[in-house]
């Protein structure tokens, strides 16, 4: 497999994952205060939404890369 085919497949897979999941979330630990031996920390859950147009664009770009990569000798 050439690098262009791998890049095309990766773009398609990432585009499909973004399209079907709609985004991802993660937990962020932050230290709010430290009073002597007592330490206050907060776990915040943040989410990142992936726009559908971006996912569809990644799928289209992956298909284009695969087609262009297949045409090269």
C-alpha positions, 0 to 999 in steps of 0.5 A: 500500500502506498502512502496516498492510499493509506492517507485516503483510507484514514480520511474516510475512516475519520470522516465516518467516525466523526459523522456517526459519533458527532463529537467526543468528550473528555474529562479535565482535572483542574486544581481550584485551591490548596489550603495547607494539606487540603487540596480542592480539585474539580473534574470538568467534563468537556465535549467537542462537537464535530460539524457534519460538513467537516465529516462529509468533507473528510470522506470526500477528500479521502475518496478523492485521494484514493482515486487520484492515488490509483491513477498514478502509475 
